[in-house]
Amino acid sequence: MQLMHSVYSLGLVRARGYWRIWAFGALLMTLAACSPDPEPVAGIPADRAPGRWDLTAIYADEAAYEADARRLAEDQTRFADSCAGQMTQARRLADCLAQYAGLMERVSRLAGYAQLRYDEDTTNTEALARKQQAEALQAAVEETTSFLEPEILDLGVDRIRSMMRSNDILSGAYRRFLDERLRLAAHTLPAAEERLLAMTAALGETPANIYVALTNADMPWPTITLHDGRTLRLDQTGYQRGRQFADRGDRERVFQAFWNAFSGYEQTLGVALYGQLQRDRMLARARRYDSSLAASLDRDGIPLAVYETLIEEAEKGLPTLHRYLRLRARLMGVEQLKAYDLYAPVTQASPQFTLGEAEQAVVAATAPLGADYVQALTHGLNMSWMDSESRPGKRSGAYMMGSIYGVHPYVMMHFNGDFDSMSTLAHEWGHAMHSHLANRHQNFLNAQYAIFLAEVASTVNERLLIDHLLEQAGSDDERLFILNEALESLRGTFFRQAMFAAFERDVHGRLANGEALTGADFSRLYLALVRRYLGHDEGVVDIAPAYGIEWAYIPHFYYNFYVYQYATSIAAANLLADQVNTGERAAQQRYLALLRAGGADNPYRLLKDAGVDLATPAPYRSLIRRMDRLLDEMEAIVARRGL
């Protein structure tokens, strides 16, 4: 099941800046009246309010879901009986791969439907039971099909290549699947061992489950009193709200109390993260990799140079980050930023707009991607593909699910009328259009694209939205607001995620070298890293020792080298948006070809064919140059105001 997250995961919530911006004038009106060709958005009413999605396109009712679940069990048995030990001929192999693809498509549909139903109302016990049933179905399919890859590899490379040459289906629809099996042959185990790893997969989730249970359910959260006498309970939602307060004293109270709560569980959370590192190390060694990082990258065929170049170039770009942070302090009227100043509110009065107005703005912003893209996006927005209203029990955050093949993508978000909601709308529909185009042009197996690609399309849409709004902005006030949003995105998505990637590389490497790692060790290592990135020694941001516990707050450290892909994606998206914005049809077509390809080829190679080589410094340096240009304009506006 494919969930593309934006603001759902706590470690990736976009940071907000605090600006004394005076008024927004007609910003709302410029957002809505934005398309050079208004016809594609004519079907989107400006007064449209948030609503709910329609899941009947997946299953007409619960009875249809249950019937499909029963048929899946029968098809699993048929697959095992007809394919295990019997894939020695090209035609038979093609038939078995078709059965396998059908099983995977079906279980994705069942699991996707169950997840969407549960996320509509997480208090619904029937929906929870259905979700758990679907997870059991997924595990059963994985176990049933675990013989497939080892038996294919037992045929030998020469035999498989010969079968592919003699069979158009194997060399066409299943070429990518077979190529990947051959590429990973050295790291695929005999059938019995693969089955054993499949059976123990749930055990490997224990460290992450401990983290989730402790930090979401069991930790006793403090309650603080604010300067005006109000109180605030500092669970994770309360913290995200409190760190954005305008009053600096309140923000300091929030940080002290929240991180003190985490520090009380430093040792326990350290044991959980250490267990995750051990799990990743065990799986890497079982599959004959030199390191956990190598195992993670090789899953999608990503060169190690991508990871190393990202961190190297991000650290070379720290002077630009420090330049932004110093300007931030200047606009806040403080001599030096503290850690609790990094998430303060952007403005004292955020612009507000309807869902329809936000949708119109997003559609207009994507005009450089061509009429077909705009038409498909407008169609999806009008056809109940999205659940956008806020209500009790609904899952928090935002995501896109694109793995329900043969139907269409689904988007979940909470639209509350502010700029962040509009940006989230652009982001999630970038994911949705990627899946929509991939599903239309690829078979099920080839349509499922790697996470390495997933955040590119979403971030391209965010960038196009920023570019469009800057073009429409009619005053310095509006430009300051939008420029800050762009800079905060670069700070939070590029530099912060690159810092997380550096932390992961460090702690995994220390484990491999035989070092003991306690919660105190994680805090010490993280504090040194965050101080370096935020310029503590240079006097840019004063980072108190208590902030070292922040590693314990980041769920993505349990995802095995996941976060670097946010940073590489924003670098790729920046370069792709630059190319598309030239108006050259060739650049537009290269980008759309990338989306249509889905997972039909190596994701690194697909991006390279589209014009972005993430193993070289060029994309990252282009991103830093853009950040400097944004700062140039912001500083010029500030200078005109005499601040």
N, C-alpha and C positions, 0 to 999 in steps of 0.2 A: 504494500500500500504506500502511495506516494503522498506525503504531506509536505508542502512547501511552506515554511514558516517565515514570518517577518517579525512581528512584535510579540508573538506568543511566548517565546523563550526568554526567561528573565535576564539572562546574560546579554541579550541582544536588543533589549529595549533601547530605542534611539534616545540618546541624551539630548537634553534641551538647553538652550542658552538663555541668559537673562539680559534683556535689552530695554533701555529706557527709550522706547520708540513712541512717538507722540500721537500718531493717528494713522488710520489705514485708509481714510478717504473712501475711494470707490473701488478698493481692491476686490470686494465681493462681486461687483458688477463686471469688472474686467475678467474675473475667472469664468463667468458664465457666458459672456459674449466673445467667444475666442476663436472660432474656426474660420480660416480663410475660405473654406467651403462648407457652409452651414448645413447642407443637405444631409450628410451622414448622421448628424445629431438631431435631426428634426423629429425623430421618433422618441427622443428622450425628453419627457416633460420636466421643466425646471422645478416644478413643485413636488416631484416624486419623493415620497417618504420612505424610510427604511422598511424592508419587508422580509419575507421568509422564502426559502427555496422550495422547489417542488421535487420531491424524491420519487414520485410515482414513475418517472422515466426509468428508474432503476428496477424497482419492483412495484407492481400495481398495489399490493397490499402485503401484510405479513404472511399470509398463506402462500403467496408466490415465493417469498423469501425462503420459507421452510421447505417448500417443494424443491427448490433449487439446491438447498443444503443436502437434502436426501439424495438427489441425483448425483451430487458431487461425490458423496461417499461411494456410490455404486461405480462411478467412473474411475475413482481411484483404484478400486479392486480390479476393474477391467484393464486399466493401464499396467498395473503390476503383473497381472497374469499374461498379458499379451506382449509385453516388452522386456521384462527382466530376462536376460540371457538370450535374447532373440533378435538383437539388432546387428546382425552380421551382414546384411544385404542393404544396398543403398535405398531401395524402395521401402524396406521395413523400417530403416532408420528414419526416413522422412515421415512415415506414418506415425512413428512413436514420438517424434518431435512435435508433430501436429497435435497429438493427444496431450503431450506435456504442456504445450502452449495453451491449449484449451483449459486444462486444469488450473494453470496459473492465472489465466484471465478470469475464470469463474470464481476462484477463491479471492481474487482482488475485488471483484464485484461484491461478493458476500461480505467481506471484511470492510470494504469501503462503506457500504450501506449501513452496516451495524455501527461503524464509527460515527457516521453523520447523524444517525438517529440518536445515538447517545449524546453527542455534542449539542444537539438541540436542547436537551434538558438532562443534565448530569444527575439530577435527583430522581430520575425515572429508573426504578429498579428493574423493570422489564427490559429496558434498553440496555442497562448494564449487563444483565444476564445474556442478552443477545450478543453483545460485544465480546463477552468472555467466550461464548460458544464459537464465535467467528475466529477468535484467536486460537482456540483449540483446533478448529478446522485448518487454519494455516499451518500449525505445527504438524498436524497429521499429514498434510500434503507434502510438506518438506521431508518428513520421514519416509513417506511412501516413495517419493521420487529421488531419494538420496543415492540410489544405485545408478542413476542415469549417467552422471559425469564420469565416474570411475569406469563404467563399462564402455563408454565411448572411447575413453583414453586407452583402454586395454586393446582396442583395435590397432593402435599404432598410428603415428603421424602419416606415414606413406599410404596406409589403407584408407584413412579418412580423406586424405587429399584425392585419392583415386575415386572414392565414392562421390565426392563433391563434383569432380569433373564429369562423372557419368550421369548425374542427376540434377536437373535444372532447379528443383525445389531446394535441394541441399545447398547448391551454389548461389541461390537467390534468397529466398525468405529466411533461410537458416544459416547463411554464410557468417554473419556477425556472431551468432551464438557459437558456432563451431570454431571459428577463429579464436574467440575468447577462451574456449575450453582448451585449445591447443596452446595458446599463450600461457595459460595458467597451469599447464600440465605438470610442471615441476613442483607445484605447490598443492596439487590435488592428491588426496590420500586414497588408499584402497577402499573398496565399498564398505567393508565392515567398520573401518575407522571413520569414514565420512558419516556413516549412520550413527556412530557413537557421538561424534561432535554435534550432529543434529539433535540427538536426544538430550545432550547436556546444555543446549543453547540457553534454555530458561535459567539454568543455574548461573550463567554468566551475567545475567541481568541483576543479580543480587546487590552488588555495590550501588548501582544506579537506583534500584528500588529502595534501598536503605536511605539514600540521600533524599529521594522524593518524599518518603514517609516522614522522615525526621524534620525536614525543612518546610513541609506543607501541612503536616498534621500534628506532630508531637512537640515541637519546640514551644516553650511558653513565651509568648511575645510580650514585650513591655508596653505599658501605656504611659505617654508623656503628657505634660501640661504645656500648652503653647503660651506665647506672650500675652494673648488676649483672654486666657482662662479656659479656652477650649481644650479638649483632650483628644489624643490620637493613639489608637492601638497600632503598634508597629509590627504587624505581620508584613509579608512581602508586598501586598497591595498597599498597605499603609505607608511603607517605606518609599515606594515609587511615587506616591502622592506627596509625602512629606519632604522629599529631597527637592521638590520643585517649589516650595513655599518662597514667597517674596522676602519674608523676614529672615535675615541672615542668622539671627540668634536661634530661631526655630529650626533652621536647617542644621545648625551645629548640634542642637539637642537630638534631632532625628538621627544624625550620624553616630553620635556617641552611644545612644541607647541601642540602636540596631546592631552595630558592630560589636558592642559588648555582649549582646545576646548570642551572636555567632561565636564569639571567642570562648564562651562557656562550653561550646561543643567542639572546640578545635581538635581535641584528641580523637573524638569519635568520628568526626567528618574526615579527619586525616586517615583513620583506619579504612573508611569507605573508599576514599580516593586511591589509597595504596592498593586496596583490593582490585580496583578497576585497572590500575597499571599492571598488576600481576596477571590479571585475566588477559589483557591485551598482549602481554609478553608471552604467556603460555600459548595462545593461539598463533602468534607469529612463529614461535619455535616449532609448534606442531606442523606448521605448513612450510617449514624450512626457509624462513626469512631471517635476514641478519638483524633486523630490528622491528619494533612495533610500527615505526614510521614507514619503513619500507613496505611492510605488509599492508598498511592502510592505503598508501598511495598506489600500490600495484593492483589493488582491487579494481580500480578504474584505468589502470595503465598511465598514471600521471608521473612524469619524470621527477626525480628527487630535486632537480635544479629549480623546479617551480617553487617548492617550499623554501629552499635556501635563498633563492633570489628575492622572494617576497620579503623575508625578514631583513635581509641585507639592505634592500632598497627602502623599506619602511624606516629603518634606523638612520639611513642617510638623509631621509626627509624630515627628521625630527626638528631641525631648525625652523621649518615652515610651520609645523604643529605648534612650536613654542611661540612663534610670531603671532599665531591666531590666539593662543591663550593669553598672551600679554595684552592684545587688543581687547579681549574679553574683560580682563581685569580693569582696563582703562574705562570701558563703557559701564562697568558695574560701579565704578567709583571706589575701588579698593586698591590698596597698594600691591597686594599679592593675593592670588587666588588660594583658597584652601580646597581640600577634596570635596567638601560639602557645597562648594560653589559651582561644581561642574554640571549639575543637573537642575539648576534653578530655572524658573519659567522663562520662556522666550520673550513674552510681552506681558504688559499689564492688561491688554484687551485683545485677545485673539480674534481674528475675523471668523465669522460664522456663515454657513451656507447650507442649503438643502442637499440631500443626496443627489437629486437630479442635476443641480448646478455643478456639483463635484464631478458627476459622470460626464457632463458636457465638457468640462475642462479637460478631463483625462482623454476623452475621445479627440478633442481638438489638438491636444499635445502630441498625440501619436500620428498626426497627419503625415509627418515625414516617412512613415513606414508604408504608406501607400493606401489606395482606396480599398483594396481587398481586405487589408488588415483592419482598417477603420470599420468597414461594413461588418466583418465578423465580430469585432468587439462590441459594436452597437447592438447587434443581434443578441449576443450573450447577455448584455446588460438588460435587455428587454424581455428575456425569456426565463426569468426566475432561476437563474443559475447560482444566485447568491442569497445567503442569509445575512442580512445587514442590521437587523434591529437588535437592540439590547433588551434583555428580559431576565428575570430571575432563573437561575439554574443553567443558563446557556454557558457553554465553555468560554473562557476568557480568551482574549487575544485574537489573532487572525491567521488563517492559513488557506491554502488551495489544495484540493485533492484532484489529481488528474489521472488516476490509475483505473478509473471505471470505464474501461474501453468500450467503444460502441455507443456510449451515451454522450456525455459532455463533462467538462470540468465543473467542480463545485467550489465556491468561495465562501468562507466564513469570516466575518469581521463584525465589529461593533461600531457603527457609524454614529458619531456624536456631534457632527457639524463643524469640527475644527479643522485646521490645516493638516494636522497629523492624520486625521481620518481620510482626507483627500489623498495624501501621499500614500497611505496604506492601500487605498482603493487602487491607485495606479500600480503599486507594487504587486498586489495579489492578482490583478488582472493581467499583468505581464506574465506571471506564472501560468495563468489560465490560458492565455493565447498560445504560449509555448506548447502546452499539452494539447490544446485543440488542434493546432497545426500538425504536431507530431502524430497524433492519433489518426488524423485524416490521411496522412501520407505514408505511414509505416504500419507494419503488422504489430501485434501486441508486444512481442518480445523486443522489437526494435524501437518501439515508441517510448519505452521507459528509459528516460535519460538520467545520467549520473548527477549527483548533487553538485559536482564540479561545474556543471553547466547550469544548474537549476536557478541560481541566483543572478545569472547574467540578464536574462530577459526581464525579470522583475526590476532590476536596478536600471536597466536601459530606460524603462518607462518612467521611473522616478526622475532620472536625469532629464528626459525630454519634458517632463512636467515643469521642472525647475527652469529649463531654458525658455519654455513657453511663457511662464509667469513673469520672468524677467523681461521678456519682449513686450508683454502687455502692461507691465507696471508703469504708472504715470507719475510717481513721486519718489523722492528719496526715502520717505518713510516705508513705502511698499518695497522698494529695492533692498533696504536694510533688512527687513524681515525675511525676504526670500534668500538673500545672500547668506544670512545667518543659518537658515535651514540647510542650505547646501553645504556650508562649512561644518555644521554639526554632523551631517550625514558622513562626510569624509572623516571627521574625527572619530565618530563612533563605529563606523563600518570598516574603515581602512586601518587606521592606527590602532584602535582598541583591539580589533580582531587579530591583527598582526602581533600585538603584544601577547594575546592569549596563545597564539601559535608558538611564539618563542618560549612561553612558560611550559607548554606541553612538551616541546622538543627537549627542554632542559630536564624536566622531571622524569620523562621516559628514559632519557639517556643516563641519568644518575641511577635509576633502578637497574638498567642493563649492566652498569659498571659495579653493581653489588652494594650500592650505598643504601643505608637505612633512611627511610623518609617518614617522619612523624608529622602530625599536624603543625607543630612548631617549625619544622623544617620547611614545610610548604609556605607558611606565613613569612618566614625569613627570605626565602627565594623570591616570592611574589612581591614583597615590599621593595626589594632592591630593583626589581624589574620595573614596577610601576613608577618608582621615583626617577629612574632613568628616562622612561618615555615621557613623563610629564615635567621633566626639567627641575626636579627638586633641588639639586645641587647648584643649578644656575639661577635659582630664585624665581622660577616661573610659577610653580605650584608647590605649596607647602604640604607635604604628605605626612601626616602623623603616623607613628608606628602602628596604632590600632587599625589602620586601613589595610595592613598586610593580610588580614583574615578574609579579604574579599574573594580570594580563590574559592573559599567554601561556599560562596553564593552562586557560582557560575555552573549551571547544569551541563553545559556543553563539554566540560572536561571529562564527562562520562561517555562521550560520543566518539572517542578514539580518533583524534586528529580531524575534527569536523570543521572547526571555526575558521581555519585558514582560507576556506573556500568563500567565505563572505568577503574577505579582503581581496582575493584574486578576482572575484566576480565584479567588485566595484571598479577595479582597475580595468578589467576587460570591457565592462559596460561603458566606462568613460571614453575609451578609445573607439568603440563601436558607434557610440552616439556622435562623436566628433565626425566619423566617416559618414554616417547617415545624414547628419545636418548639412553636409556639403550640397545635398540635393542630387548627387550623382546616382543615377539609376543602378549602376553596377554595385555601389556600396549598399544600397537598399536591398538589392537582390541577394547579395552575399549574406546579409543578416537574416533575411527571410529563409534562405536555404539552410542556415544554421538551425533555425527553429523547426523547420519541416523535417530535418534529419533526425530529430529526437535522439535516440541512442543507437543509431544505425552504424556508427563508427566510433573510434576512440575519441573521447571528449576533448582531450588536449589537441588532437589533430583537427577535429571539427572547428575549434576556435582558431587554430592556426590558419586553416583554409579561409576562415572569415576575415582574417587580417590581424589577428592578435596572437603573439607568441609569449605566453606567460612565463617561459623559462628564460626570457631575456629582460634586461632592465627597462626596455622601452615603454611598456604599458604603465609601469609604476612611476616612472619619471614624468610621463605625460600627465598622470593624475596629480603629482605634486605641482607641476607647472600650472595646472588649472586652479589648484588651491591658491597658489600665489596670485594668479590673476583676479580671483574673487576677493582676496585680501586687498589687492591694490585698489579695487573699486570701493570696497568698504572703508578703507582708510581715507580715501579721497572724500567720501561723504562725511565721515567723522570730522575731517579737517575743515570742511566747509561750515560745519556746525560749531566749530571752535571748541571741541571737546578734547 
